[in-house]
Amino acid sequence: MKISNVEAKYILNLKNRQVVVEESRNEKGEKIYSFYVLTSAKLSNGEDWNEDLSNAKTIEKREDLPENLRKILRNVLSSL
C-alpha cells in the first residue's frame, strides 16, 4: 500500500501524551487514518530529530474532531 496524499494532520492531547492523527489516501483513493504518539529520535550524528508538525491542527477536545474521525478514535481507544 502506498500513501499518495496526506489530507489533514491533527495533534490531540490524550492522557499527558500528544497523539498525531493523519488522514491520508492510498493510490486507490481509499481513506486511511494513522494514529501515533509523538516522539523524538536521536540520530547517529548526535542530532535530535522531531517531526515537523507546523501544518498540523491542534485539537483541545475530541468534540473538535470531524464526526467520522471521532467515531474511529473512539473505537481505537476502546480496543487498547
Order of alpha helices (4+ residues) and beta strands (2+ residues): beta-beta-beta-beta-beta-beta-alpha
